[in-house]
Amino acid sequence: MAFSTAQRGVARLLLYAVGVITIISFVFWSPIPFAPQTTFQGSAGASDQLHLIANGTLGVQKIFAISIPSRLDKRDNIVLGSSLSDFHVEFIDGITPDEINPKTYPYNWNYDHRPVEYAARRAHVNGMQQIVNERLGSAIIMEDDADWDVAIKSQLQSFAIAVRALQGTENAASESPYGHDWDILWLGHCGLECKSDLPSFLTPNDPTILPPHHFLPYWRDPPPLNRPDDSRLTCAISDGVCSIVYAVSFRGAQRILAALSVNPSGIADKIDIGAQFDVSLGRLCGSGYLRCFAPYPSLTGGYRPAAPATKGSDINGLDGDPEKPFDGPIEGPFSNGVMYSTMLNINRILGEEETVLANWDDAPVPEIKPGSIPVIGGSLQAPIAAA
């Protein structure tokens, strides 16, 4: 059948309109990596966004590990462990004191601290610089001796439910599955203080919580809240110690870079005492300059392979003859702070064993299947000061 000139014109117009609609649909409705606009309910099964935490960057835009380039052994740990947990890590080069131009020290640096402690702080500040320079919406930064649970993704999904509830964004659209009003999520620490005038969130029946006698050596008293041993507390924090693993938002990275280096209008005079990075970060959280949240007990811990105890730390260095770093008794391998260590279970995971083992024989469940840890909801708790 022949078409008239007018009919052919109408057909071309319809095809053009379909093409425009298709392009607009692609631009506005295609998933945008790390910037989803869906909403979810503050419960364990109602979120359309929690699944983003199961991606290759744990729901943030990038994951970094701070590591001195010469510590290839530690990089091996991080690369292998993260590959088995199905997330990707990029490295930020750690720094040694001899690499630092003395002019880079902030004017208020406390020289009672060792040069190696400033070098460690500067490496974290370099991470902030990179996040800001790359315009990353959020990133996770870990130290290269970190360890995490084989259930890290479901743990973080449960934590996201808690931290969104504390922000009041559990049902709100956000560019992050962790909500949109945070600067620091202090995931791996060795002590914290909760803000007593704000609510907290309790996640019950969490099988990945350590028995209390296996907690990390915490440098702060436990939060003064009635927390059952099988429940994890999440709160807005006023202090924290040990920057083992933390997430930082773009806004948070900007503010940390301002406070710890650029120092406009004397910010450092008010909220920084020229201390180690984790101590300074705790002060920034406590002052209200940063909005910070953390779980208790810590979600992540640390790993040391079989070696003399001194091998693990790049801050404290090696005792004795540096040419003989393996002098002394061999200890480990050792993991602390997590229930089902990824690092200690590497051989079982590589061997495709059905189960992984807990770090301790007295764990409530000494052996589990890796995918059996559920995502858990919870409930808001009244402010400690009002309880």
N, C-alpha and C positions, 0 to 999 in steps of 0.2 A: 504494500500500500504506500503511495507517495504522500509525503507531508508537504503542506504549503509552507511558504516562507515565514508566515506568522507563527505556524506551529513549531517550525524549527527554532525560531527565536525564543519562544516560550520554553522549549526544552533546554536550550543553552542557559537561559536564565535560571531554571530550576537546578541544573547541574552546578552552576556557579554558587547558588545559595547553599546547596548541600555541602559543597567544598568549604565555604566560609564557616558554616556551622560546625563541620568536622574539625577545622583548625581551632576554632574557639573552644570547642569541647576538649581538645587535646591540651590546650594551654591552661585552661582553668580547672579541669577535672582530673587530669593525669596525676598520679602520686608524685609529690616533690620530695626527693630524699631529704630526710632529717627535718622537714618542715610540714608535717601533716596537720590538717585543720579539723580532724574529727574530734568528737567528744566521747567521754565515757563516764559511767557511773562509778562512784567510789566503793566498789565491791569487787570480789575476786573474779567474777565471770562476766561482767557487763561491759568491759572496755573494748572499744574498737582500736585503741591506741597502744595498749600494753604490749601487743605483739611486736611493736617496733623495737622493744628492748631485746628481742630475740635475733636482731639483725647482727651484722658483722662488726658493729661499733657500739653495741649495748645501749642503743637508743640515743646516743649523742652523735656528734658529727665525726669526731676522730678520737682515738685513744693513743696516748703517748706514754712511753716509759723513759724515765731519766736514767741514763746509763753512761758511764765513762767509756769511750770507744775501746780502750784497751781491755776492758773486762768482757771479753768475748764469751767467757763462761756464763756470765749472768745473762747476756743477750741470748745465748742458747736456751737458757731456762725459760725466758719470757716468750721467745718465738715458738718453742715446742709446746709449752703449756697453753698459750693462747690458740694455737692451731687445733689442739685437742678440744678446746672449749668453743671453737668456731667463732672467734672474733679476731680482729686484725689490729696489730700494734705497730706504731711508728716510733722511732727513737728520737729523743732530744739528747744531745750530747751533754753528759756531765762534764764538770770543769774541775781542774786541779788548781791549787793556789798559784802555781808558777805561770799559769795562763792568764791571770787576771792583772790588768793594768791597775795599779794602785789608785788611779784617778776615778775608777768606777765605784769605789766604796762610797756609800752614802755618808753625808757629813755627820750623821748621828750614829754611825755604826759603833757598837760597843766593842772596843778592842780587847776587852777581857776574853772575848770569844776567840777561838783559834781561826787562822786563815782558812782552814779546810771547811769550817762551818759557814763562813761567808761564801765560799765557792759552792757549797750545796744550796744555799739560799739563792745565789745568782742563777743557778741552773733552773730553779723553779720560776724565777722572774723571767728568764729567757723563754720558758714555756708560755707565760702570759703574753710576752711580746709576739710570739708566733701565732697564738690564738687571735690576738687583735689584728695582726698584720694579714692573716688569712681570712679574717671576718668570719670565724667559725661561730656558729650559734651556741655551741657548748662542746666541751671536750672532757675526757677523763685523763688524769695524769696519775701515773703510778711510779713508785720507786722500783728499781730492778731486782729487788729481793722480795717482791710481793708474792703472795700465794692467795688463791681464792678457792671457794668450794666448787665441786663439780656441778652444783646446782646454781651457779652464780646468776644465770639468766632468770630463773623463777624467783630467786631471792630478790633480785632487782625489781621484778614486776611487783612483788609484794611491797617492797619499799616504796615504789612509785605510788601505789594506792595510799600509803600512809602519808607521804610527803605532799601529795596533792590535797589530801584532806586538811592538812595543817595550813596550807596556803589558801584554803577555801576555793580551790579550783578543781575539785574532783569531778565536776560535771561541765567544766568550761572548756572551750576551744583553746588549744595551746600549740605552740610550735615544738613543744617537747613533751614526751610522755611523762616527764617528771613535773609538769606544771610550768608556769611562766614567770613566777615571782620568787626566784632564788638566785643566789650568787655562788654559794658553795654547798655541795652535798658531800659531807665528810664521811666517806664510805669505810675507810680503813684508818683507825686511830688507836692510841693507847691511853685514852681517857678523855672525858668531856664533862662539861657542866651544862645542864639544861636551863633555859630561861624560865624561871619559876612562875612568872606572871602570864605565861601563854599555855594553851592546851598542849598535850602530848597525844601520841597515838600508840595503842597497844595492839600488837599482832600476836594472837595466841597460837598455841599448839604448833610451834615452828620446830620441826625435827632437826634443823641445822644449827640450833643454838647449843653451844658447849655447856657441859656441866660447869658450874661456877668455879670449881677448883682447877679447871683447865683454861680459864680466861687468860688473855694476855696479861703481863704485868702492867696494870693500869696505874697511871700517875695522877689520877683524880678519883675522888670518892664516887661510888655509884650514885646515880641520880636518886634523890630522896622520894621515890615513888614505890608503891607496893607492886613490884613486877614479879609475877610468877616465873620460876626458873625456865619454863618452856615458852616464854613470851618475849618478843623483841619490842623494845621501846624506841620510838622515833620522836625527836623533839627539835625545836628551835634551840640553838646552842649559844651560850655566852663564852665558851672557851673550849679549846681542844688541844690535844698534844699528839705529835707524830703524824706527818703527812704521808702515810703509807700509800693510800689511794684516795683520790677525791675527784669530784666532777666540778667544773667551773663553767659558768655561763659567760657569754661575750661581755655582758655588763660587769660581771665579777672580775674578769681578766683586766678590763679597762681600769677598774677601781684599784685593783692590786698593783698594777703597773704605775698608777698615779701615786699611790701611798708609799710604795717601797722603793721607788726610783725617781720618778719625775718630780714628785713632791710639790705640786702647785699650792701656793698660799699656805705653806707650813702645815700640810696635812700630817706629816710625820711627827711634828711637835706634839700633836694631840693624841695620836693613836698608835704610834710605833716607837719602840724603845731601842731600835737598832739591834734586834735579837735574831736568833735563828728563824728560819722561815716558818716553821710550825708555830712557834711562840708568837711571832708577829701576826700570823693568820688568825690565831685564837683571839688576839686583841682586836683585830679588825672585825671579827664576828661579834665579840662582846660589846663593842662600842656602838653597834648598830650601823656602822659604815657598810658592812656586808650583811646580807640576810643568809644565814647558814642553818642547815639541818643535818642531823646525823642519826644513825641507829645505835642503840646500845643493847647488847654488846656489838662490837665492831663486826661488819660484814666480811672483811678480808683480814688476812694476816700476813705472815712472812715465812720464807723458806730458806733453808741453808742446806746445801748438799753435803755429802760426807767429806769432812775436812777438819782441820783444826778450827776451833771456835773463832779465831781471829780472821779467818779468810773472808767471812761474809761482809764485813764493814769496810767501806771506802772512806768513811769519816774517821774511824778510830785506828785504821791502819793495822799493820802486822806487828806483833811483838817479836823481838829477837832479830835474827839475821835476815834482812830482806832477800838475800840470795837463797835462803832456805825456808821458804814460806810454809813447808809442810813439817817443820820440826814441831814436836809436841804430839800429844795424843789425838787420834782421829775421832771425831764425834759425828753423829748423825747418820744418814740424812735426817733433817728435823724440820717440822712444820708446826707453826703455832697460830692460834687465832681462828682456825676454821675447823669444821667438823669432818668433812670429807674432802681432804686435800687433793687438789688437782695434781700437784707435783708428786706427791707420794703415791698416787694411783696411776702414774703415767704408764708403767708396764702393764697394768691390768687393762687400761683403756686401749693401748696399742695391741694387746693380745686378744682384744674383743671379748674379754670376760663379761659375763652378764651382770656382775655386781662390782661395786667399789667398797673399800673398807674405810671405816672411821679411823681417825688418828689414834684413838685410845680404846683399849679393850673394855673399859667401863662405860662406853657410850651407850645411851638408851637403846639405839639400834646400831649394832656394830657393823652391819653390812646391808647395803641397799642397792637397788637397781638405779642407775644414773638418772633415768627420766621419771622417777617416782615421786620427786618432791613437788608438791602442789604450789600454786599461787594462792596466797592467803590474804583475806581481808582483815578487818579488825574494827576498832572503835576508838573514837576520841575520848580522851580523859580530861577532867577538869584541871585547870592550872594548879600546879603544886602549891602555890602560895594560898590558893583558895580552898584547897582540899582539907 
